[in-house]
């Protein structure tokens, strides 16, 4: 063991502790928000969320010891397994809250669509890693990857879960673009999707999803119905001002005007008490993690590692940016939580899995990534 590590074991000394401390700081702040959302009590949210965060962080550290080649080898088999599980969800899945998204396995309730957010990154990265670089700009480099992305997206839309389907689609499309697919094809794809939006809104989306989009386009059309969430969220954020009302002094969440103030709209609960300053500091902390992820991708040694690291970093970015846009009324309400802040184990698990794989890739880079 090298002397420069002192009494600290090498595997622990080489971990990106500054990033881990940022993650713990965000997660700790999330516990404060959940404590406040519960009216100043650690039950029912803060204590369980804290335990989840520590358990999944330990899992991320363990995951960082797995070599990159293991992720590459397992990428496609894991994808196939999750597609099978998504089909089983459709056939025998548990129905909760109007959605059929979970498999009851007795000892655990599994949501395969959440794991697919990561699997699609690994699977598309593996596909382009196997593809000769000179083939990337041909049609044969597009349709297999589009099929990899399209199958789980359609299965998740059936559950229905628009937010998760968008996250899967965005993650796969990001890897395709970074792999070198020509920009003109993405522009063509975006224009095709834009032309198909009216058909999707009228024939593919469920009524509540359609109403959320219509309310986003005209927020005042149903202020006491579908638009109630976003109206109350804007009131909470606006009433917080620059410095906020102070810890435990929020009214929208404590008086139950703000629905889902501990889950999808936890950001509104936080900004009412901590104001614009609290929101900006939270955004800055997330961007530090994103910047680190980008540096991991740039230093990666293989094409698979580069695409995987970039895709996972993009997934983290999509998570918090979509939620923040949704809560502030800049995007339709699609049910994407704010990782480490919103109550729920699925988003914490996904975030920590992204962190663990990124740390694994970093470990095999030259030295420890700095930022």
TORKOL-4160 file (C-alpha; in steps of 0.2 Angstrom, whole numbers, padded with zeros to 4 digits, m for minus):
371
<pt num="1" X="0000" Y="0000" Z="0000"/>
<pt num="2" X="0007" Y="0017" Z="m0005"/>
<pt num="3" X="0012" Y="0028" Z="0009"/>
<pt num="4" X="0004" Y="0043" Z="0003"/>
<pt num="5" X="m0013" Y="0035" Z="0007"/>
<pt num="6" X="m0008" Y="0034" Z="0026"/>
<pt num="7" X="m0019" Y="0023" Z="0036"/>
<pt num="8" X="m0034" Y="0025" Z="0024"/>
<pt num="9" X="m0036" Y="0010" Z="0012"/>
<pt num="10" X="m0032" Y="0013" Z="m0006"/>
<pt num="11" X="m0050" Y="0010" Z="m0013"/>
<pt num="12" X="m0057" Y="0023" Z="m0001"/>
<pt num="13" X="m0044" Y="0035" Z="m0003"/>
<pt num="14" X="m0046" Y="0035" Z="m0022"/>
<pt num="15" X="m0065" Y="0039" Z="m0021"/>
<pt num="16" X="m0070" Y="0056" Z="m0027"/>
<pt num="17" X="m0074" Y="0062" Z="m0009"/>
<pt num="18" X="m0078" Y="0080" Z="m0014"/>
<pt num="19" X="m0092" Y="0074" Z="m0025"/>
<pt num="20" X="m0098" Y="0062" Z="m0012"/>
<pt num="21" X="m0099" Y="0076" Z="0001"/>
<pt num="22" X="m0109" Y="0087" Z="m0012"/>
<pt num="23" X="m0121" Y="0072" Z="m0014"/>
<pt num="24" X="m0122" Y="0071" Z="0005"/>
<pt num="25" X="m0125" Y="0089" Z="0007"/>
<pt num="26" X="m0139" Y="0089" Z="m0006"/>
<pt num="27" X="m0147" Y="0074" Z="0002"/>
<pt num="28" X="m0145" Y="0081" Z="0019"/>
<pt num="29" X="m0154" Y="0097" Z="0013"/>
<pt num="30" X="m0167" Y="0086" Z="0006"/>
<pt num="31" X="m0170" Y="0078" Z="0023"/>
<pt num="32" X="m0172" Y="0096" Z="0030"/>
<pt num="33" X="m0185" Y="0099" Z="0017"/>
<pt num="34" X="m0195" Y="0083" Z="0021"/>
<pt num="35" X="m0194" Y="0087" Z="0040"/>
<pt num="36" X="m0202" Y="0104" Z="0036"/>
<pt num="37" X="m0215" Y="0096" Z="0025"/>
<pt num="38" X="m0220" Y="0084" Z="0039"/>
<pt num="39" X="m0223" Y="0099" Z="0050"/>
<pt num="40" X="m0207" Y="0097" Z="0060"/>
<pt num="41" X="m0206" Y="0079" Z="0062"/>
<pt num="42" X="m0194" Y="0065" Z="0056"/>
<pt num="43" X="m0209" Y="0054" Z="0052"/>
<pt num="44" X="m0215" Y="0048" Z="0040"/>
<pt num="45" X="m0203" Y="0054" Z="0027"/>
<pt num="46" X="m0186" Y="0061" Z="0033"/>
<pt num="47" X="m0180" Y="0046" Z="0043"/>
<pt num="48" X="m0184" Y="0033" Z="0030"/>
<pt num="49" X="m0177" Y="0044" Z="0016"/>
<pt num="50" X="m0161" Y="0046" Z="0026"/>
<pt num="51" X="m0159" Y="0027" Z="0028"/>
<pt num="52" X="m0162" Y="0025" Z="0010"/>
<pt num="53" X="m0149" Y="0037" Z="0005"/>
<pt num="54" X="m0136" Y="0030" Z="0016"/>
<pt num="55" X="m0140" Y="0012" Z="0010"/>
<pt num="56" X="m0139" Y="0017" Z="m0008"/>
<pt num="57" X="m0124" Y="0027" Z="m0006"/>
<pt num="58" X="m0115" Y="0012" Z="0001"/>
<pt num="59" X="m0121" Y="0002" Z="m0014"/>
<pt num="60" X="m0114" Y="0016" Z="m0026"/>
<pt num="61" X="m0097" Y="0014" Z="m0017"/>
<pt num="62" X="m0098" Y="m0005" Z="m0019"/>
<pt num="63" X="m0103" Y="m0002" Z="m0037"/>
<pt num="64" X="m0088" Y="0009" Z="m0040"/>
<pt num="65" X="m0077" Y="m0007" Z="m0037"/>
<pt num="66" X="m0084" Y="m0016" Z="m0052"/>
<pt num="67" X="m0073" Y="m0015" Z="m0068"/>
<pt num="68" X="m0080" Y="m0006" Z="m0083"/>
<pt num="69" X="m0079" Y="m0022" Z="m0094"/>
<pt num="70" X="m0092" Y="m0030" Z="m0082"/>
<pt num="71" X="m0104" Y="m0016" Z="m0086"/>
<pt num="72" X="m0100" Y="m0018" Z="m0105"/>
<pt num="73" X="m0103" Y="m0037" Z="m0104"/>
<pt num="74" X="m0119" Y="m0036" Z="m0094"/>
<pt num="75" X="m0127" Y="m0021" Z="m0104"/>
<pt num="76" X="m0137" Y="m0030" Z="m0117"/>
<pt num="77" X="m0142" Y="m0045" Z="m0105"/>
<pt num="78" X="m0149" Y="m0033" Z="m0092"/>
<pt num="79" X="m0158" Y="m0023" Z="m0105"/>
<pt num="80" X="m0167" Y="m0039" Z="m0112"/>
<pt num="81" X="m0171" Y="m0044" Z="m0094"/>
<pt num="82" X="m0179" Y="m0027" Z="m0090"/>
<pt num="83" X="m0189" Y="m0028" Z="m0106"/>
<pt num="84" X="m0196" Y="m0045" Z="m0100"/>
<pt num="85" X="m0200" Y="m0037" Z="m0083"/>
<pt num="86" X="m0209" Y="m0023" Z="m0092"/>
<pt num="87" X="m0220" Y="m0035" Z="m0101"/>
<pt num="88" X="m0223" Y="m0044" Z="m0085"/>
<pt num="89" X="m0229" Y="m0028" Z="m0077"/>
<pt num="90" X="m0241" Y="m0026" Z="m0091"/>
<pt num="91" X="m0248" Y="m0044" Z="m0088"/>
<pt num="92" X="m0247" Y="m0046" Z="m0069"/>
<pt num="93" X="m0241" Y="m0029" Z="m0062"/>
<pt num="94" X="m0248" Y="m0021" Z="m0047"/>
<pt num="95" X="m0260" Y="m0006" Z="m0049"/>
<pt num="96" X="m0257" Y="0008" Z="m0037"/>
<pt num="97" X="m0262" Y="0026" Z="m0039"/>
<pt num="98" X="m0270" Y="0023" Z="m0056"/>
<pt num="99" X="m0254" Y="0016" Z="m0064"/>
<pt num="100" X="m0248" Y="m0002" Z="m0067"/>
<pt num="101" X="m0229" Y="0000" Z="m0064"/>
<pt num="102" X="m0224" Y="m0012" Z="m0051"/>
<pt num="103" X="m0220" Y="m0030" Z="m0049"/>
<pt num="104" X="m0224" Y="m0037" Z="m0032"/>
<pt num="105" X="m0210" Y="m0050" Z="m0028"/>
<pt num="106" X="m0215" Y="m0053" Z="m0010"/>
<pt num="107" X="m0200" Y="m0047" Z="m0002"/>
<pt num="108" X="m0198" Y="m0031" Z="m0013"/>
<pt num="109" X="m0209" Y="m0020" Z="m0024"/>
<pt num="110" X="m0199" Y="m0018" Z="m0040"/>
<pt num="111" X="m0202" Y="m0004" Z="m0053"/>
<pt num="112" X="m0193" Y="m0010" Z="m0069"/>
<pt num="113" X="m0195" Y="0006" Z="m0078"/>
<pt num="114" X="m0185" Y="0015" Z="m0066"/>
<pt num="115" X="m0170" Y="0004" Z="m0069"/>
<pt num="116" X="m0173" Y="0005" Z="m0088"/>
<pt num="117" X="m0167" Y="0023" Z="m0087"/>
<pt num="118" X="m0150" Y="0017" Z="m0083"/>
<pt num="119" X="m0151" Y="0001" Z="m0094"/>
<pt num="120" X="m0155" Y="0011" Z="m0110"/>
<pt num="121" X="m0139" Y="0021" Z="m0107"/>
<pt num="122" X="m0128" Y="0005" Z="m0106"/>
<pt num="123" X="m0137" Y="m0004" Z="m0120"/>
<pt num="124" X="m0136" Y="0010" Z="m0133"/>
<pt num="125" X="m0118" Y="0014" Z="m0127"/>
<pt num="126" X="m0114" Y="m0005" Z="m0130"/>
<pt num="127" X="m0122" Y="m0005" Z="m0147"/>
<pt num="128" X="m0111" Y="0009" Z="m0153"/>
<pt num="129" X="m0096" Y="0002" Z="m0145"/>
<pt num="130" X="m0098" Y="m0014" Z="m0155"/>
<pt num="131" X="m0101" Y="m0003" Z="m0171"/>
<pt num="132" X="m0086" Y="0002" Z="m0181"/>
<pt num="133" X="m0084" Y="0021" Z="m0180"/>
<pt num="134" X="m0085" Y="0023" Z="m0199"/>
<pt num="135" X="m0103" Y="0015" Z="m0199"/>
<pt num="136" X="m0110" Y="0027" Z="m0187"/>
<pt num="137" X="m0116" Y="0039" Z="m0200"/>
<pt num="138" X="m0126" Y="0026" Z="m0210"/>
<pt num="139" X="m0144" Y="0021" Z="m0208"/>
<pt num="140" X="m0139" Y="0004" Z="m0200"/>
<pt num="141" X="m0132" Y="0014" Z="m0185"/>
<pt num="142" X="m0149" Y="0022" Z="m0182"/>
<pt num="143" X="m0163" Y="0010" Z="m0183"/>
<pt num="144" X="m0156" Y="m0004" Z="m0171"/>
<pt num="145" X="m0153" Y="0010" Z="m0158"/>
<pt num="146" X="m0170" Y="0018" Z="m0161"/>
<pt num="147" X="m0178" Y="0000" Z="m0158"/>
<pt num="148" X="m0168" Y="m0002" Z="m0142"/>
<pt num="149" X="m0176" Y="0015" Z="m0136"/>
<pt num="150" X="m0193" Y="0013" Z="m0144"/>
<pt num="151" X="m0198" Y="m0004" Z="m0136"/>
<pt num="152" X="m0196" Y="0001" Z="m0118"/>
<pt num="153" X="m0204" Y="0018" Z="m0121"/>
<pt num="154" X="m0219" Y="0011" Z="m0128"/>
<pt num="155" X="m0221" Y="m0002" Z="m0114"/>
<pt num="156" X="m0219" Y="0012" Z="m0101"/>
<pt num="157" X="m0231" Y="0023" Z="m0110"/>
<pt num="158" X="m0244" Y="0008" Z="m0107"/>
<pt num="159" X="m0242" Y="0009" Z="m0088"/>
<pt num="160" X="m0245" Y="0024" Z="m0090"/>
<pt num="161" X="m0229" Y="0034" Z="m0085"/>
<pt num="162" X="m0226" Y="0049" Z="m0097"/>
<pt num="163" X="m0212" Y="0056" Z="m0086"/>
<pt num="164" X="m0201" Y="0040" Z="m0086"/>
<pt num="165" X="m0205" Y="0036" Z="m0104"/>
<pt num="166" X="m0198" Y="0054" Z="m0108"/>
<pt num="167" X="m0182" Y="0051" Z="m0097"/>
<pt num="168" X="m0179" Y="0034" Z="m0106"/>
<pt num="169" X="m0181" Y="0042" Z="m0123"/>
<pt num="170" X="m0170" Y="0057" Z="m0119"/>
<pt num="171" X="m0156" Y="0046" Z="m0112"/>
<pt num="172" X="m0156" Y="0035" Z="m0127"/>
<pt num="173" X="m0156" Y="0049" Z="m0139"/>
<pt num="174" X="m0142" Y="0058" Z="m0130"/>
<pt num="175" X="m0131" Y="0043" Z="m0132"/>
<pt num="176" X="m0136" Y="0041" Z="m0150"/>
<pt num="177" X="m0131" Y="0060" Z="m0153"/>
<pt num="178" X="m0115" Y="0058" Z="m0144"/>
<pt num="179" X="m0110" Y="0043" Z="m0154"/>
<pt num="180" X="m0110" Y="0053" Z="m0169"/>
<pt num="181" X="m0127" Y="0051" Z="m0177"/>
<pt num="182" X="m0128" Y="0066" Z="m0190"/>
<pt num="183" X="m0137" Y="0082" Z="m0183"/>
<pt num="184" X="m0148" Y="0083" Z="m0198"/>
<pt num="185" X="m0156" Y="0066" Z="m0193"/>
<pt num="186" X="m0160" Y="0073" Z="m0176"/>
<pt num="187" X="m0167" Y="0089" Z="m0183"/>
<pt num="188" X="m0178" Y="0078" Z="m0195"/>
<pt num="189" X="m0183" Y="0067" Z="m0180"/>
<pt num="190" X="m0188" Y="0083" Z="m0170"/>
<pt num="191" X="m0198" Y="0090" Z="m0184"/>
<pt num="192" X="m0207" Y="0073" Z="m0186"/>
<pt num="193" X="m0211" Y="0072" Z="m0168"/>
<pt num="194" X="m0217" Y="0090" Z="m0168"/>
<pt num="195" X="m0229" Y="0085" Z="m0182"/>
<pt num="196" X="m0235" Y="0070" Z="m0173"/>
<pt num="197" X="m0239" Y="0079" Z="m0156"/>
<pt num="198" X="m0257" Y="0083" Z="m0161"/>
<pt num="199" X="m0260" Y="0064" Z="m0165"/>
<pt num="200" X="m0251" Y="0059" Z="m0149"/>
<pt num="201" X="m0261" Y="0071" Z="m0138"/>
<pt num="202" X="m0277" Y="0065" Z="m0145"/>
<pt num="203" X="m0275" Y="0046" Z="m0147"/>
<pt num="204" X="m0260" Y="0040" Z="m0137"/>
<pt num="205" X="m0260" Y="0050" Z="m0121"/>
<pt num="206" X="m0272" Y="0046" Z="m0107"/>
<pt num="207" X="m0285" Y="0060" Z="m0102"/>
<pt num="208" X="m0276" Y="0066" Z="m0087"/>
<pt num="209" X="m0259" Y="0067" Z="m0097"/>
<pt num="210" X="m0268" Y="0077" Z="m0111"/>
<pt num="211" X="m0276" Y="0089" Z="m0098"/>
<pt num="212" X="m0259" Y="0092" Z="m0090"/>
<pt num="213" X="m0252" Y="0098" Z="m0107"/>
<pt num="214" X="m0267" Y="0108" Z="m0111"/>
<pt num="215" X="m0266" Y="0116" Z="m0094"/>
<pt num="216" X="m0247" Y="0120" Z="m0097"/>
<pt num="217" X="m0252" Y="0129" Z="m0113"/>
<pt num="218" X="m0266" Y="0138" Z="m0103"/>
<pt num="219" X="m0263" Y="0138" Z="m0084"/>
<pt num="220" X="m0279" Y="0148" Z="m0080"/>
<pt num="221" X="m0290" Y="0136" Z="m0089"/>
<pt num="222" X="m0293" Y="0124" Z="m0074"/>
<pt num="223" X="m0286" Y="0133" Z="m0059"/>
<pt num="224" X="m0295" Y="0122" Z="m0046"/>
<pt num="225" X="m0294" Y="0106" Z="m0056"/>
<pt num="226" X="m0279" Y="0100" Z="m0066"/>
<pt num="227" X="m0270" Y="0116" Z="m0065"/>
<pt num="228" X="m0271" Y="0117" Z="m0046"/>
<pt num="229" X="m0254" Y="0109" Z="m0043"/>
<pt num="230" X="m0245" Y="0121" Z="m0053"/>
<pt num="231" X="m0254" Y="0136" Z="m0048"/>
<pt num="232" X="m0251" Y="0133" Z="m0029"/>
<pt num="233" X="m0233" Y="0129" Z="m0034"/>
<pt num="234" X="m0230" Y="0146" Z="m0042"/>
<pt num="235" X="m0238" Y="0154" Z="m0027"/>
<pt num="236" X="m0227" Y="0145" Z="m0015"/>
<pt num="237" X="m0211" Y="0149" Z="m0025"/>
<pt num="238" X="m0216" Y="0167" Z="m0027"/>
<pt num="239" X="m0221" Y="0170" Z="m0009"/>
<pt num="240" X="m0204" Y="0164" Z="m0004"/>
<pt num="241" X="m0196" Y="0179" Z="m0012"/>
<pt num="242" X="m0177" Y="0181" Z="m0012"/>
<pt num="243" X="m0173" Y="0174" Z="0005"/>
<pt num="244" X="m0188" Y="0164" Z="0009"/>
<pt num="245" X="m0200" Y="0164" Z="0024"/>
<pt num="246" X="m0188" Y="0154" Z="0035"/>
<pt num="247" X="m0187" Y="0136" Z="0040"/>
<pt num="248" X="m0203" Y="0129" Z="0046"/>
<pt num="249" X="m0212" Y="0145" Z="0041"/>
<pt num="250" X="m0220" Y="0140" Z="0025"/>
<pt num="251" X="m0238" Y="0141" Z="0023"/>
<pt num="252" X="m0243" Y="0133" Z="0006"/>
<pt num="253" X="m0236" Y="0116" Z="0012"/>
<pt num="254" X="m0240" Y="0117" Z="0030"/>
<pt num="255" X="m0258" Y="0122" Z="0027"/>
<pt num="256" X="m0260" Y="0108" Z="0013"/>
<pt num="257" X="m0263" Y="0121" Z="m0001"/>
<pt num="258" X="m0248" Y="0113" Z="m0010"/>
<pt num="259" X="m0252" Y="0095" Z="m0015"/>
<pt num="260" X="m0237" Y="0083" Z="m0016"/>
<pt num="261" X="m0226" Y="0095" Z="m0007"/>
<pt num="262" X="m0215" Y="0081" Z="m0001"/>
<pt num="263" X="m0213" Y="0072" Z="m0018"/>
<pt num="264" X="m0214" Y="0080" Z="m0036"/>
<pt num="265" X="m0216" Y="0098" Z="m0029"/>
<pt num="266" X="m0203" Y="0097" Z="m0015"/>
<pt num="267" X="m0194" Y="0111" Z="m0024"/>
<pt num="268" X="m0209" Y="0123" Z="m0021"/>
<pt num="269" X="m0209" Y="0118" Z="m0002"/>
<pt num="270" X="m0190" Y="0122" Z="m0001"/>
<pt num="271" X="m0191" Y="0138" Z="m0011"/>
<pt num="272" X="m0205" Y="0145" Z="0000"/>
<pt num="273" X="m0194" Y="0143" Z="0015"/>
<pt num="274" X="m0177" Y="0146" Z="0008"/>
<pt num="275" X="m0181" Y="0158" Z="m0006"/>
<pt num="276" X="m0172" Y="0161" Z="m0023"/>
<pt num="277" X="m0155" Y="0160" Z="m0014"/>
<pt num="278" X="m0159" Y="0142" Z="m0008"/>
<pt num="279" X="m0165" Y="0137" Z="m0026"/>
<pt num="280" X="m0149" Y="0144" Z="m0034"/>
<pt num="281" X="m0137" Y="0136" Z="m0022"/>
<pt num="282" X="m0146" Y="0119" Z="m0025"/>
<pt num="283" X="m0145" Y="0121" Z="m0044"/>
<pt num="284" X="m0126" Y="0126" Z="m0042"/>
<pt num="285" X="m0123" Y="0110" Z="m0031"/>
<pt num="286" X="m0131" Y="0099" Z="m0045"/>
<pt num="287" X="m0121" Y="0107" Z="m0058"/>
<pt num="288" X="m0105" Y="0103" Z="m0049"/>
<pt num="289" X="m0110" Y="0085" Z="m0050"/>
<pt num="290" X="m0114" Y="0087" Z="m0068"/>
<pt num="291" X="m0097" Y="0095" Z="m0072"/>
<pt num="292" X="m0088" Y="0081" Z="m0063"/>
<pt num="293" X="m0098" Y="0068" Z="m0074"/>
<pt num="294" X="m0093" Y="0077" Z="m0090"/>
<pt num="295" X="m0075" Y="0077" Z="m0084"/>
<pt num="296" X="m0076" Y="0058" Z="m0081"/>
<pt num="297" X="m0083" Y="0056" Z="m0098"/>
<pt num="298" X="m0070" Y="0066" Z="m0106"/>
<pt num="299" X="m0056" Y="0056" Z="m0097"/>
<pt num="300" X="m0063" Y="0039" Z="m0101"/>
<pt num="301" X="m0052" Y="0027" Z="m0110"/>
<pt num="302" X="m0065" Y="0017" Z="m0121"/>
<pt num="303" X="m0079" Y="0022" Z="m0132"/>
<pt num="304" X="m0091" Y="0013" Z="m0121"/>
<pt num="305" X="m0085" Y="0022" Z="m0105"/>
<pt num="306" X="m0086" Y="0039" Z="m0114"/>
<pt num="307" X="m0104" Y="0036" Z="m0120"/>
<pt num="308" X="m0110" Y="0028" Z="m0104"/>
<pt num="309" X="m0102" Y="0042" Z="m0093"/>
<pt num="310" X="m0110" Y="0056" Z="m0104"/>
<pt num="311" X="m0127" Y="0047" Z="m0104"/>
<pt num="312" X="m0128" Y="0045" Z="m0085"/>
<pt num="313" X="m0122" Y="0063" Z="m0083"/>
<pt num="314" X="m0136" Y="0068" Z="m0095"/>
<pt num="315" X="m0149" Y="0058" Z="m0085"/>
<pt num="316" X="m0144" Y="0067" Z="m0069"/>
<pt num="317" X="m0146" Y="0083" Z="m0078"/>
<pt num="318" X="m0163" Y="0079" Z="m0085"/>
<pt num="319" X="m0169" Y="0073" Z="m0068"/>
<pt num="320" X="m0167" Y="0089" Z="m0059"/>
<pt num="321" X="m0169" Y="0101" Z="m0074"/>
<pt num="322" X="m0186" Y="0093" Z="m0079"/>
<pt num="323" X="m0192" Y="0093" Z="m0061"/>
<pt num="324" X="m0187" Y="0112" Z="m0059"/>
<pt num="325" X="m0195" Y="0117" Z="m0075"/>
<pt num="326" X="m0211" Y="0107" Z="m0071"/>
<pt num="327" X="m0212" Y="0115" Z="m0053"/>
<pt num="328" X="m0210" Y="0132" Z="m0060"/>
<pt num="329" X="m0223" Y="0130" Z="m0074"/>
<pt num="330" X="m0210" Y="0130" Z="m0088"/>
<pt num="331" X="m0214" Y="0112" Z="m0093"/>
<pt num="332" X="m0230" Y="0101" Z="m0091"/>
<pt num="333" X="m0232" Y="0091" Z="m0075"/>
<pt num="334" X="m0225" Y="0074" Z="m0080"/>
<pt num="335" X="m0221" Y="0066" Z="m0063"/>
<pt num="336" X="m0202" Y="0067" Z="m0063"/>
<pt num="337" X="m0196" Y="0069" Z="m0045"/>
<pt num="338" X="m0181" Y="0080" Z="m0039"/>
<pt num="339" X="m0167" Y="0067" Z="m0034"/>
<pt num="340" X="m0161" Y="0067" Z="m0016"/>
<pt num="341" X="m0174" Y="0081" Z="m0012"/>
<pt num="342" X="m0191" Y="0073" Z="m0016"/>
<pt num="343" X="m0198" Y="0058" Z="m0005"/>
<pt num="344" X="m0196" Y="0041" Z="m0014"/>
<pt num="345" X="m0183" Y="0027" Z="m0015"/>
<pt num="346" X="m0184" Y="0025" Z="m0034"/>
<pt num="347" X="m0176" Y="0042" Z="m0038"/>
<pt num="348" X="m0163" Y="0040" Z="m0024"/>
<pt num="349" X="m0159" Y="0023" Z="m0031"/>
<pt num="350" X="m0157" Y="0029" Z="m0049"/>
<pt num="351" X="m0146" Y="0043" Z="m0044"/>
<pt num="352" X="m0135" Y="0033" Z="m0033"/>
<pt num="353" X="m0133" Y="0019" Z="m0047"/>
<pt num="354" X="m0128" Y="0033" Z="m0059"/>
<pt num="355" X="m0115" Y="0039" Z="m0046"/>
<pt num="356" X="m0108" Y="0022" Z="m0043"/>
<pt num="357" X="m0106" Y="0018" Z="m0062"/>
<pt num="358" X="m0098" Y="0035" Z="m0065"/>
<pt num="359" X="m0086" Y="0032" Z="m0050"/>
<pt num="360" X="m0081" Y="0015" Z="m0058"/>
<pt num="361" X="m0077" Y="0023" Z="m0074"/>
<pt num="362" X="m0067" Y="0037" Z="m0065"/>
<pt num="363" X="m0057" Y="0024" Z="m0056"/>
<pt num="364" X="m0051" Y="0017" Z="m0072"/>
<pt num="365" X="m0046" Y="0034" Z="m0079"/>
<pt num="366" X="m0029" Y="0041" Z="m0077"/>
<pt num="367" X="m0028" Y="0046" Z="m0058"/>
<pt num="368" X="m0043" Y="0053" Z="m0049"/>
<pt num="369" X="m0054" Y="0065" Z="m0059"/>
<pt num="370" X="m0052" Y="0083" Z="m0052"/>
<pt num="371" X="m0064" Y="0097" Z="m0054"/>
